[in-house]
């Protein structure tokens, strides 16, 4: 299945949009994990971690993802 480029967007704009979407997905997963920590009873730690995750930039999230995956 091939990708199509939306009309009016350059390749670099498409790449930036794809990276932003990926970073948003990773951020959402990380926040869900923080919520699980809270559900397990460590509410204070969960709050601190969630606040830190929300403060990360997309570039920082993508760098962390690459480091975790060993890229």
C-alpha positions as CSV (number, residue, x, y, z in Angstrom):
1,X,0.0,0.0,0.0
2,X,1.5,3.3,-1.1
3,X,1.4,6.7,0.6
4,X,-0.1,9.7,-1.1
5,X,1.0,13.2,-0.4
6,X,-1.7,15.7,0.5
7,X,-2.1,18.5,-2.1
8,X,-0.3,21.7,-1.2
9,X,2.1,20.1,1.3
10,X,5.8,19.7,0.6
11,X,7.7,16.6,1.4
12,X,9.3,18.2,4.5
13,X,5.9,19.4,5.7
14,X,4.5,15.8,5.4
15,X,7.6,14.5,7.2
16,X,7.1,17.0,10.0
17,X,3.4,16.1,10.3
18,X,4.2,12.3,10.4
19,X,6.8,12.9,13.1
20,X,4.4,15.0,15.1
21,X,1.8,12.3,14.9
22,X,4.2,9.7,16.0
23,X,5.4,11.8,18.9
24,X,1.8,12.4,20.0
25,X,1.1,8.7,19.9
26,X,4.3,8.0,22.0
27,X,3.3,10.7,24.4
28,X,-0.2,9.3,24.8
29,X,1.3,5.8,25.6
30,X,3.6,7.3,28.1
31,X,0.8,9.2,29.8
32,X,-1.3,6.0,29.9
33,X,1.6,4.2,31.6
34,X,1.7,7.0,34.2
35,X,-2.0,6.5,34.8
36,X,-1.4,2.8,35.4
37,X,1.3,3.6,37.9
38,X,-1.4,5.7,39.7
39,X,-3.9,2.9,39.5
40,X,-1.3,0.7,41.1
41,X,-1.3,3.0,44.1
42,X,1.6,5.3,43.6
43,X,-0.4,8.4,42.8
44,X,2.3,10.9,43.7
45,X,4.9,9.4,41.4
46,X,2.3,9.0,38.6
47,X,1.5,12.7,38.8
48,X,5.1,13.8,38.7
49,X,5.9,11.5,35.8
50,X,2.8,12.6,33.8
51,X,3.8,16.3,34.4
52,X,7.3,15.6,33.1
53,X,6.0,13.7,30.0
54,X,3.7,16.6,29.1
55,X,6.6,19.0,29.3
56,X,8.7,17.1,26.8
57,X,9.0,18.5,23.2
58,X,8.2,16.3,20.2
59,X,11.9,16.1,19.4
60,X,12.7,14.9,22.9
61,X,10.0,12.3,22.7
62,X,11.3,11.0,19.4
63,X,14.9,10.9,20.7
64,X,13.8,8.9,23.7
65,X,11.8,6.5,21.4
66,X,14.9,6.0,19.2
67,X,17.1,5.4,22.3
68,X,14.6,2.8,23.7
69,X,14.3,1.0,20.3
70,X,18.1,1.0,19.9
71,X,18.1,3.0,16.7
